Amino acid sequence: MPLRPLRSLARGLRGAAGPGPGVLLSTPIFYANAPPHIGHLYSALLADALHRHRRLRGAAPGRLSTGTDEHGLKIQQAAVAAGVSPPQLCAQVSGLFRQALTQAAVSFTDFIRTSEPRHQRAVQHFWAALQDRGALYKGSYEGWYCTPEECFLPESQLADRRDTQGRMCKVSLETGHQVHWTKEENYMFRLSEFQEPLQKWLRDNPRVISPVPFYQQVLHWLEEDLPDLSVSRERSRLQWGIPVPSDPTQTIYVWVDALVNYLSVVGYPETHSEWWPAAHHVVGKDILKFHAVYWPALLMAAGLAPPERICVHSHWTVHGQKMSKSLGNVIDPVSCFGKYTVDGFRYFLLRQGVPERDCDYYDEKVVKLVNSELADALGGLLNRSTALSINPSNTYPCFSESCFPKISDYDGTQALSRASSEDYELVASVASLPLQVASHFEGFQIYKALECIALCVRETNGFFQRHKPWKLDRKDPAEKLWLDTIIHITLECLRVYGTLLQPVIPNIADKLLSRLSVEPEERSLLNLTFLPRYNGKPCPFEGRQLGPDTGILFHRLEKSRQSQMENKRL
Ligand code: ME8
């Protein structure tokens, strides 16, 4: 049976995913015109899990930035509609985002609001750098402007529709939002000059955009025409924004303003070089062009390097439909925390969300997944393996080499050996799990990491079930050795799962590791050695008293009343 040597595990972890320099991880900054929904939360959770995983791997301290995008016509109009001033609307909505992300245990180190003076300074400095380097010119611009998307759209991205009064109008093909003909004097950015430098940047850095289909999509865009970009609006039309430094009749385009947030958080223009360009942006596919075409070009034009990495994810739909205020199907994350707990909901989004494709949300799916994987499989395993009936001393029991000899030493003659080939397979799977998980995190495939862990949890339940430790007689010395070995292996597996799950379900992982009496300094991914006794090394946990919290790890969720009723109606 091919087995991976367990010894190489720690070395492998250090090599493939060991300590690295600190990076700035970022979420998009969210428009402050409406409260957060689960799509925003998903972006933030992906970034948070990556940030926590890096920290556990012993990388130099990094940063995780998030915040709110507060300028532009969209916000100006939303404030008018709400009967409040733009600053009032922004303060209120920004507070909701901060609260929801904090409640979700997103471990952000920076929260930026684009209305802050530090950001205004950074944007104006960035603008001046573009101007000094000849990247801007004044021109007359006309085209179809889509306010909800805050950009001009070419004819190829438009369709003809009738509005609510039956009049013909033009709408964005992708979002269905109405566009308006706009003609004005603007500052233009020489984007067209960056077509080749952008292509070269992508060719030289094939891993800069993940997953691969999005990388290819950007390369494809760069084969098409790349016209110059309008980067300001007339102040008479847009007052809620940062003025162009040398021309108070113009307001800086909201996307230039917003993208510079990634520099403002690291102290541009003074201290950014401590971090830049070690920036990893997590973004939704809807804003890929802004991050993978406009942003790197703007940076190059201002004399800075493009970001190191762009991690792109697709969208959540709800019952197969796009989430929208008008459809009334927007899912509020805070109510989800109430229904499924913070960790339950974090687990669901990260386990089910696949960056390459859109994912559909419905309540029953959350209940089913979280009950089966967190309550039954993981919680059940902990509960069964720590039950006082089979482990009355409530300690981490000892491993016996004679019951579970190392495969290379095993000649089939040891009388006490009770291990089967499936057991050795389990040990091999769990031994290789930390490396697998690290490589899935590296590849921005957190859902795959969770899939691998869930599979191992299932295998461990199978191991426990197969050997029925509750039937072994603790008074018989030979049986006791085997009983303790079964529990030892199970707790070792649980220790690995708890350690690996910390970036995704920090509260549950903490409870699990505390129950196993794993100290905070023993929870790093760097020193994670599974089942050292199997390799003839001492196990620091053997004989330790288990933690005092014997409560249920995760309570099964009830199906919500509403979804029960919906099911009956179907
Ligand atoms: O675009 N599913 O802000 P925004 C998954 N302010 N993720 C979703 C989603 C969905 N259904 N809907 C939104 C903006 N998102 C700009 C960004 S950055 C310099 C400026 C996530 O409030 C996804 O990450 O519209 C998307 O890119 C982001 O929220 C857009 O948020």
Residues whose N, C-alpha, C, O or C-beta is under 5 A from the ligand:
A	BS01	ME8	P28 I29 F30 Y31 G39 H40 Y42 S43 D69 A258 L259 V283 G284 K285 D286 I287 S314 H315 W316
